[in-house]
Amino acid sequence: MIRDQETLNILLDTISRFVRERLVPQEAHVAETDQIPPELVAEMKELGLFGLSIPEEFGGMGLTMEEEVLATFEIGQTSPCFRSLFATNNGIGGQGIVIDGTPEQKRDYLPRLASGEIIGSFALTEPDAGSDAGSLRTSARRDGDHYVLNGTKRYITNAPEAGIFTVMARTNPDAKGPHGISAFIVEKGTPGLSLGNIDKKMGQKGAHTCDVIFEDCRVPASNLIGGKEEVGFKTAMKVLDKGRINIAAICVGVAERMLADALRYAMERKQFGKPIAEFQLIQAMLADSKAEIYAARTMVVDAARKRDDGRDVGTEAACAKLFASEMCCRVADRAVQIFGGAGYLSEYGIERFYRDVRLFRIFEGTSQIQQLVIARNMIRAAGE
Ligand code: COS
């Protein structure tokens, strides 16, 4: 749903200009240093990027899902690490509170997430609980007006920068699998909370992940999301439904950028006496990429509109994430191929995108988990 086309156009135009003029020129520098310059972070805050999907009453822009994916298509036109910094506030690190938080939790945390004063991080995955998120072992034992958390979370995006963590932990040790899990807000600096070393990754330099460790970490009971035990897994899944649409949107944006770079190169690069863009085998790669990006874009917008209509979009989110992330990696592969030898050199940047986008098929649910979600929903619906 688009609330006001004119206002949205101004926002999309502003983001597009910021991406082109401020972020694109810094891509190589950020990849080399593994740091986003603080002045760019300040500009992101000023533009409101940390609060795109946080409701207006809490200082965010309150974008609808359709508006948000259109913004994400623009943000995708540069290295995905930039988006990663503010994406958790809008997505997995903030939405648990937006969707299921108590009025006090919303009042206490959402304004600071919206402004970018704090970064929100989502702590679900553990060393032995990845795709099987329901098997997580981090425990939360009630002790008076606190819960005491123990366990380790792994690959936690933005953990080194985070001011708060949404932590899924087991409050009922007798309940097996996804039941018995509750969600908490844990503030940075809480005694018993510590961080591991920053992970060395294949790509997405500038975006950081690390372990988050809880050792007798006492969290006020008022930080139990929604004030309700044993619904934390559902909170996590609802958050991921939205997150997956956004990942699909970023896949579309980055794929568009890679294709634009590949097209420009193909029109400049001459072999056999003419630009390689005039060769049909190159054209096939360009055309297949264009068609697949269009398909993914259409899926993303459709899923976003359905979510705005209040429909359950578990299947659509999984379909969009599956198709768009696989598509994005195919486009990356073709783009490197079109660049040829230059595609393998870091100075052209396309090999960096190739490494960056590989993550899209893994995080917020692997392609295999999306397949499983889609098929399960189909079988369930057919049996109803
Ligand atoms: N929205 C709301 N509730 C949901 C839901 C959703 N999208 N998906 C599942 N649930 C509910 C189910 O309805 C079920 O509740 P009831 O038992 O009351 O009916 C409960 O949650 C457990 O669901 P399910 O039985 O499907 O859980 P499983 O353990 O079998 O598996 C998968 C669920 C595999 C889909 C889940 O673990 C998953 O998504 N794994 C990937 C995790 C992931 O994306 N990690 C990335 C980390 S973030 S970067």
Boltz pocket constraint, residues with backbone or C-beta under 6 A from the ligand:
constraints:
  - pocket:
      binder: B
      contacts: [[A, 122], [A, 124], [A, 125], [A, 130], [A, 131], [A, 132], [A, 133], [A, 134], [A, 155], [A, 177], [A, 178], [A, 233], [A, 234], [A, 237], [A, 238], [A, 240], [A, 241], [A, 314], [A, 362], [A, 363], [A, 364], [A, 365], [A, 366], [A, 369], [A, 372], [A, 373]]
      max_distance: 6.0
